[in-house]
Amino acid sequence: MDLSFFKEGYSFILKSRKYSLEKKLRFIKNNSKGCVVKFLGVDNINESFKLVGYDIFSDIPVSDVSNRNYEGFRVIDLKNSEWGIVEGFESEGMNRIIRVNLNGKIHLVPFSPPIVCNIDTDSRVILIDPPEGLRDLN
């Protein structure tokens, strides 16, 4: 996964059922099971355990998205269902949309967390978790 646009100090939003908080990035790196994230100010195991159960969200900077070429990447969902091949991006105001072609049928997929779960630049695969019914909208 390409993590190069996440620099030290980048803000993440952590959400639980009851709380939402902002944490600044110290570093992020890939490992065999996903990635490891270290936040500024979280310096011991007790502080780390306080974050268990939170979901992590981040806006992917538009400038970084537009400067990266994901055309030709395969798009699959968490059920390993094929969505097609990225043809390009569209903009809907501030929102970026992936234009995906599957056998001539175009699917429009919001390019934002939590829908885009992972981008594996080595395998050229974008993993998505689309909301129910998104495929039928296109």
Backbone bond lengths (Angstrom), bond angles and torsions (degrees), N, CA, C in turn:
res aa  C-N    CA-C-N  psi(-1)  N-CA   C-N-CA  omega(-1)  CA-C   N-CA-C  phi
1 M - - - 1.445 - - 1.523 108.26 -
2 D 1.322 117.33 135.91 1.459 122.30 179.89 1.522 109.07 -82.85
3 L 1.313 115.80 111.64 1.459 121.66 -178.76 1.523 111.96 -109.26
4 S 1.328 117.01 13.28 1.461 120.94 -170.77 1.526 113.86 -64.12
5 F 1.340 119.10 -22.93 1.460 119.16 -179.51 1.518 112.83 -82.44
6 F 1.334 118.47 -6.99 1.464 121.45 176.41 1.523 109.22 -92.34
7 K 1.311 116.72 105.99 1.468 123.33 -179.39 1.524 109.62 -105.72
8 E 1.339 115.82 161.11 1.459 120.12 177.20 1.530 109.55 -54.18
9 G 1.334 115.23 134.98 1.456 121.11 -179.27 1.522 113.86 94.50
10 Y 1.343 116.95 -10.20 1.464 121.13 178.32 1.534 109.00 -61.46
11 S 1.319 117.94 138.35 1.463 122.37 -176.40 1.523 112.07 -90.18
12 F 1.308 115.08 135.08 1.457 123.27 172.21 1.517 107.92 -119.85
13 I 1.322 116.17 148.14 1.457 121.69 173.76 1.525 106.86 -104.04
14 L 1.314 116.09 127.97 1.457 122.31 176.47 1.519 107.47 -108.14
15 K 1.340 116.62 130.05 1.463 120.74 -176.54 1.521 110.35 -128.53
16 S 1.317 114.98 137.70 1.459 121.93 169.20 1.528 106.17 -120.15
17 R 1.308 117.09 -174.62 1.470 119.38 178.85 1.524 111.61 -62.98
18 K 1.343 116.74 -32.34 1.460 120.58 -175.28 1.524 114.24 -106.33
19 Y 1.322 116.69 -27.23 1.462 119.06 -169.20 1.522 112.18 -128.48
20 S 1.326 113.45 157.47 1.453 121.86 173.23 1.525 106.63 -138.03
21 L 1.324 116.71 132.42 1.450 119.62 178.68 1.521 110.48 -144.25
22 E 1.319 114.84 159.21 1.460 120.81 -179.31 1.520 109.00 -107.20
23 K 1.328 115.92 136.54 1.467 121.94 176.11 1.516 108.35 -130.59
24 K 1.317 115.34 144.17 1.468 121.91 177.91 1.523 109.24 -96.37
25 L 1.313 114.83 142.00 1.458 122.20 -177.37 1.526 111.81 -75.46
26 R 1.325 115.85 135.13 1.471 121.30 168.31 1.525 108.19 -94.86
27 F 1.367 115.99 -52.25 1.460 120.65 172.80 1.514 109.39 -159.35
28 I 1.327 114.81 162.72 1.456 122.24 175.71 1.522 106.97 -143.11
29 K 1.323 116.50 137.70 1.464 119.93 179.50 1.520 109.90 -148.32
30 N 1.316 115.49 154.10 1.457 121.98 177.78 1.517 110.32 -76.34
31 N 1.325 115.45 148.81 1.461 120.91 166.60 1.520 107.58 -141.37
32 S 1.310 117.88 -175.60 1.466 121.32 -172.99 1.528 113.68 -67.36
33 K 1.337 118.53 -19.57 1.461 121.52 -176.85 1.523 113.48 -108.56
34 G 1.316 118.10 2.04 1.459 121.50 -177.46 1.501 109.56 148.48
35 C 1.347 115.92 -111.05 1.462 118.74 176.00 1.521 109.77 -149.34
36 V 1.323 114.71 160.38 1.459 123.31 178.17 1.518 106.96 -110.70
37 V 1.339 115.78 131.23 1.455 121.49 -179.80 1.525 108.30 -119.72
38 K 1.335 115.99 132.32 1.469 122.15 174.05 1.512 106.85 -118.85
39 F 1.340 116.30 125.72 1.450 122.08 179.44 1.522 110.80 -99.50
40 L 1.328 115.66 145.83 1.464 120.75 173.60 1.522 108.92 -61.67
41 G 1.325 117.20 135.81 1.460 121.46 177.61 1.513 114.53 85.18
42 V 1.313 118.45 -4.29 1.468 121.70 175.59 1.526 105.45 -107.64
43 D 1.361 114.09 93.38 1.456 119.29 -167.07 1.521 115.19 -115.96
44 N 1.329 117.55 2.09 1.467 118.04 176.71 1.519 109.69 -147.40
45 I 1.309 115.26 171.58 1.468 121.30 -174.16 1.530 111.86 -63.70
46 N 1.337 117.41 -35.42 1.469 119.75 179.77 1.516 111.33 -64.66
47 E 1.342 117.66 -41.87 1.459 120.93 177.38 1.527 110.78 -66.60
48 S 1.336 116.47 -35.16 1.469 120.57 178.10 1.525 111.32 -65.66
49 F 1.329 117.15 -43.28 1.463 120.78 -179.12 1.528 111.95 -62.16
50 K 1.327 118.12 -26.77 1.467 121.21 178.14 1.527 111.57 -65.76
51 L 1.347 117.59 -19.02 1.462 121.70 -177.93 1.523 113.28 -97.23
52 V 1.321 117.49 -2.75 1.460 121.11 178.80 1.528 108.94 -62.84
53 G 1.331 116.41 132.06 1.457 121.49 179.42 1.515 114.29 95.81
54 Y 1.329 116.91 -8.45 1.465 119.93 176.79 1.530 109.43 -83.88
55 D 1.320 115.96 144.23 1.459 122.09 169.96 1.515 107.31 -92.46
56 I 1.336 116.41 144.66 1.461 121.67 -177.89 1.519 109.22 -107.10
57 F 1.331 116.05 129.67 1.454 121.80 179.70 1.522 109.75 -125.78
58 S 1.326 114.19 148.70 1.459 120.33 177.45 1.512 108.49 -152.43
59 D 1.305 116.30 140.20 1.462 120.48 171.80 1.511 107.75 -82.32
60 I 1.309 116.86 130.42 1.453 120.96 175.84 1.514 106.88 -80.89
61 P 1.339 117.80 121.46 1.460 119.17 -176.67 1.526 112.14 -57.12
62 V 1.345 117.00 131.25 1.455 121.84 -178.08 1.517 111.22 -58.64
63 S 1.326 118.03 -40.00 1.463 120.43 -178.82 1.519 110.69 -63.04
64 D 1.338 117.06 -36.91 1.462 119.48 178.76 1.521 111.18 -70.01
65 V 1.332 116.73 -38.12 1.458 120.17 178.82 1.517 110.52 -64.22
66 S 1.343 116.05 -46.41 1.457 119.00 -175.87 1.526 111.99 -70.31
67 N 1.328 116.80 -21.05 1.462 119.56 178.68 1.526 112.45 -87.85
68 R 1.291 118.03 -5.21 1.462 121.65 -178.87 1.525 109.18 -107.15
69 N 1.301 115.90 142.82 1.452 120.51 -178.26 1.527 109.41 -105.12
70 Y 1.329 115.72 105.26 1.457 120.82 177.89 1.526 111.19 -102.93
71 E 1.327 117.64 7.80 1.458 119.96 177.92 1.524 109.31 -61.13
72 G 1.333 114.93 135.94 1.453 120.33 -178.76 1.524 113.54 91.67
73 F 1.331 118.15 -9.03 1.465 121.04 177.34 1.525 109.18 -72.32
74 R 1.339 116.63 142.08 1.462 121.93 172.40 1.524 108.70 -76.66
75 V 1.323 116.41 145.66 1.454 121.49 175.38 1.526 107.60 -118.92
76 I 1.335 115.32 123.77 1.467 121.30 177.39 1.524 108.23 -130.97
77 D 1.339 115.36 156.73 1.462 118.44 177.86 1.530 110.15 -101.33
78 L 1.324 115.93 179.79 1.464 121.27 -176.17 1.528 113.37 -64.65
79 K 1.343 116.54 -18.69 1.467 120.84 176.42 1.523 111.33 -90.62
80 N 1.341 115.94 8.44 1.471 124.29 -179.41 1.529 111.76 66.21
81 S 1.319 116.14 26.39 1.456 121.50 176.91 1.528 108.56 -86.02
82 E 1.317 115.57 133.19 1.465 122.02 -178.48 1.523 110.55 -75.07
83 W 1.352 116.96 128.72 1.459 122.17 176.11 1.511 111.34 -103.21
84 G 1.343 117.29 -22.92 1.455 120.49 177.63 1.511 112.64 130.51
85 I 1.338 114.93 -159.65 1.458 123.55 -176.42 1.530 109.08 -115.05
86 V 1.339 116.99 135.83 1.460 121.53 179.29 1.527 109.45 -66.43
87 E 1.341 115.26 125.01 1.464 121.70 174.96 1.517 111.23 -98.26
88 G 1.316 117.72 -23.48 1.454 121.22 -179.18 1.515 111.23 161.45
89 F 1.335 114.77 -165.41 1.453 121.67 -178.57 1.516 109.98 -123.11
90 E 1.320 115.22 153.53 1.451 122.81 171.28 1.517 106.89 -127.92
91 S 1.308 116.43 160.02 1.463 121.08 177.21 1.509 109.63 -117.15
92 E 1.303 115.55 134.78 1.460 123.20 172.06 1.516 105.83 -121.38
93 G 1.320 116.63 86.43 1.463 120.58 -173.95 1.518 108.96 67.21
94 M 1.323 115.96 -123.24 1.468 121.08 178.96 1.525 111.83 -83.83
95 N 1.327 117.72 -9.68 1.458 121.37 -174.87 1.519 111.40 -88.89
96 R 1.318 116.44 138.18 1.457 122.66 175.05 1.529 107.75 -98.81
97 I 1.323 116.11 139.61 1.461 122.97 -177.98 1.527 108.13 -124.74
98 I 1.344 116.79 131.54 1.465 120.95 174.59 1.529 107.74 -85.31
99 R 1.317 117.30 129.48 1.467 122.52 174.23 1.521 106.77 -96.07
100 V 1.344 116.17 113.69 1.463 123.36 -173.83 1.534 109.11 -116.39
101 N 1.328 116.79 131.86 1.462 122.24 -178.18 1.523 109.33 -111.20
102 L 1.326 115.96 122.38 1.459 122.39 173.99 1.527 107.92 -121.92
103 N 1.323 116.45 101.49 1.464 122.45 178.84 1.527 112.70 53.60
104 G 1.334 116.22 43.23 1.458 120.88 177.98 1.515 114.69 88.61
105 K 1.310 118.79 -11.60 1.469 122.86 176.89 1.520 108.45 -93.18
106 I 1.328 116.74 124.29 1.462 122.30 -178.51 1.526 110.02 -91.56
107 H 1.327 115.60 129.97 1.463 122.95 173.60 1.518 107.41 -114.48
108 L 1.326 117.10 134.31 1.455 122.28 176.41 1.523 108.05 -105.88
109 V 1.341 115.43 121.85 1.461 121.36 -174.59 1.531 108.98 -122.94
110 P 1.341 118.20 123.38 1.463 119.53 176.16 1.525 111.43 -57.51
111 F 1.323 115.69 132.39 1.460 121.16 179.86 1.523 107.99 -95.95
112 S 1.334 114.82 75.93 1.455 120.42 -179.16 1.517 109.72 -155.13
113 P 1.340 114.81 151.67 1.445 117.20 172.80 1.522 108.21 -69.12
114 P 1.285 122.90 148.90 1.455 126.14 1.72 1.532 113.65 -91.04
115 I 1.335 118.75 10.03 1.469 120.01 -179.46 1.524 110.76 -68.42
116 V 1.329 117.82 -48.55 1.465 120.46 176.24 1.522 107.20 -84.95
117 C 1.336 115.62 110.23 1.461 121.44 -175.79 1.519 112.77 -88.54
118 N 1.319 115.89 -37.21 1.461 119.68 -173.10 1.526 109.11 -158.45
119 I 1.327 115.18 142.53 1.459 121.52 172.45 1.514 106.54 -123.62
120 D 1.323 115.46 111.51 1.467 121.11 179.36 1.528 107.84 -99.34
121 T 1.333 115.49 100.42 1.462 119.24 -176.84 1.520 111.93 -71.30
122 D 1.336 117.91 -25.42 1.465 120.12 177.94 1.526 111.09 -68.64
123 S 1.338 116.64 -46.23 1.463 121.64 -179.49 1.524 112.19 -87.66
124 R 1.345 117.06 -9.93 1.464 123.00 -177.81 1.532 111.30 58.94
125 V 1.352 113.88 49.72 1.464 121.58 -179.17 1.521 109.14 -129.03
126 I 1.332 115.67 134.82 1.460 122.33 172.28 1.521 107.01 -109.12
127 L 1.332 116.02 122.14 1.459 122.29 179.57 1.520 108.36 -97.22
128 I 1.335 116.03 128.10 1.465 120.50 -178.51 1.528 111.07 -122.61
129 D 1.320 115.22 156.06 1.462 123.27 172.71 1.531 106.32 -125.23
130 P 1.342 115.80 79.08 1.468 119.26 -174.03 1.527 111.87 -74.07
131 P 1.331 116.79 148.52 1.458 118.77 173.70 1.523 109.99 -66.72
132 E 1.309 114.82 151.52 1.456 120.01 179.69 1.532 110.00 -55.91
133 G 1.328 115.92 132.81 1.456 121.23 177.37 1.516 114.93 92.01
134 L 1.333 118.72 -7.14 1.471 119.40 -178.42 1.512 111.91 -61.55
135 R 1.318 117.25 -41.63 1.460 120.54 -178.71 1.535 110.87 -61.42
136 D 1.314 117.47 -35.07 1.463 121.88 -178.57 1.522 113.20 -75.20
137 L 1.334 118.06 -16.63 1.463 121.42 -179.87 1.521 111.87 -73.02
138 N 1.311 117.12 -25.23 1.454 120.79 -174.22 1.529 111.59 -92.17
